[in-house]
Amino acid sequence: MIQKGKWTGYYSFNNEQINRIRGFEKTFFEIEIMSINESTFAGKIQDDTATGGTEGIGEISGKIIHNKIHFVKLMPVLTLLTDRNGTRKTFNKKHRPIYYTGQLSNDGQTASGTWRFKLGVIWTGIFPILVKPSKGTWSMMVKK
């Protein structure tokens, strides 16, 4: 069972070129699991912007089935890499959902797995931006 309280972790892109362009191999985050109801949980997440994270405090909601963990991360601010120099641009709109899946340890103290977001189109005024699907790995543990 997942534990209420504070967790700390990181995520990384599978594509090493994206990590190089971003300037970070790992982006750190903190999660606070605020509610647990049988097999579901919910909480808040904040990426570390100093390691390439998205601005704002987001929400997570998920489910634990046996030791399998699934959750969706919803961030309030959309951040995109706009070129190969690592230039980042933020937009005053929500980020597309990011889907996390993985394994929770038997003691409920750690979890790790993969994340992904799907192909999408984002409208910035009259111009659409095609956002390619992406995926990577993540890991987190109870904050001591």
C-alpha positions in Angstrom: 0.0 0.0 0.0 1.2 3.5 -0.8 1.9 5.8 2.1 0.4 9.2 2.8 2.9 12.0 3.2 5.8 13.5 1.3 7.8 11.6 -1.4 10.8 12.7 -3.5 11.8 11.5 -6.8 13.0 12.2 -10.4 12.0 11.6 -14.0 14.2 11.3 -17.1 13.5 11.1 -20.8 14.4 7.9 -22.6 15.7 10.0 -25.5 19.3 11.0 -24.5 19.2 13.8 -27.1 16.3 15.4 -25.3 18.1 15.2 -22.0 21.1 16.9 -23.6 19.0 19.6 -25.1 17.2 20.2 -21.8 20.6 20.3 -20.0 19.5 17.8 -17.4 19.7 14.0 -17.2 17.1 14.0 -14.3 14.4 16.4 -13.2 13.6 16.1 -9.5 10.1 16.5 -8.0 8.2 16.3 -4.7 4.9 14.6 -4.3 2.5 14.9 -1.3 0.1 12.0 -1.1 -2.9 13.7 0.6 -5.6 11.1 0.4 -5.9 7.3 0.1 -9.2 5.5 -0.4 -8.8 1.8 -0.7 -6.8 1.3 -3.9 -6.9 5.0 -5.1 -4.8 7.9 -4.0 -4.5 11.6 -4.8 -2.1 14.4 -4.1 0.0 17.4 -5.2 3.2 17.4 -7.2 5.9 20.1 -7.7 8.7 19.8 -10.2 12.1 21.3 -9.4 12.4 24.1 -12.0 16.2 24.3 -11.3 16.5 20.8 -12.9 14.3 21.5 -15.9 10.9 20.9 -14.3 7.5 22.4 -15.2 6.3 25.5 -13.2 3.4 25.4 -10.8 1.9 22.9 -8.4 0.2 20.0 -10.2 -2.2 17.3 -9.2 -1.8 13.5 -9.3 -4.5 10.8 -9.0 -3.9 7.2 -9.2 -4.5 3.6 -8.4 -2.6 0.7 -6.8 -3.5 -2.8 -7.9 -1.4 -5.3 -5.9 2.0 -3.7 -6.3 1.3 -2.0 -9.6 1.0 1.7 -9.5 -0.7 4.0 -12.1 -1.2 7.7 -11.8 -1.8 10.8 -14.0 0.1 14.0 -13.5 -1.7 17.2 -14.4 0.4 20.4 -14.4 -1.1 23.9 -14.5 1.5 25.4 -16.9 2.6 24.1 -20.3 6.3 24.2 -20.9 7.8 23.2 -24.2 11.3 23.1 -25.7 11.2 25.3 -28.7 14.5 24.5 -30.3 17.7 22.4 -30.2 19.4 25.0 -28.0 17.2 24.1 -25.0 15.1 27.2 -25.2 12.0 26.7 -23.1 8.7 28.5 -23.5 5.8 28.5 -21.1 2.2 29.0 -22.0 -0.7 30.0 -19.8 -2.5 26.7 -20.4 -2.5 23.3 -18.7 0.1 20.7 -19.7 -1.2 17.6 -21.4 -1.7 14.7 -19.0 1.4 12.6 -18.2 0.7 8.9 -17.5 2.9 7.1 -15.0 3.0 3.3 -14.5 5.3 1.2 -12.4 5.9 -1.0 -9.4 5.5 -0.2 -5.7 7.9 -1.9 -3.4 6.6 -4.5 -0.9 7.2 -2.2 2.0 5.5 0.8 0.2 8.6 3.0 0.6 9.7 3.2 -3.1 8.2 3.1 -6.5 9.6 3.3 -10.1 8.6 2.7 -13.6 7.9 4.5 -16.9 6.0 7.7 -17.9 4.6 8.9 -21.2 2.5 11.5 -22.9 0.7 11.1 -26.1 1.0 12.9 -29.5 -0.9 16.1 -29.4 -1.6 19.5 -30.9 -1.5 22.7 -28.9 -3.0 25.9 -30.1 -1.1 29.1 -29.3 -3.4 31.7 -30.8 -4.0 30.9 -34.4 -0.9 28.6 -34.8 -0.9 24.9 -33.9 2.2 23.3 -32.4 2.6 19.5 -32.9 3.9 17.9 -29.8 5.5 14.6 -30.4 4.8 11.7 -27.9 7.5 11.2 -25.4 8.4 8.7 -22.7 10.9 8.0 -20.0 11.6 6.6 -16.6 10.9 7.7 -13.0 11.6 6.7 -9.5 10.4 8.0 -6.1 10.7 7.2 -2.4 9.2 8.3 0.9 10.9 11.5 2.0 12.8 11.0 5.3 
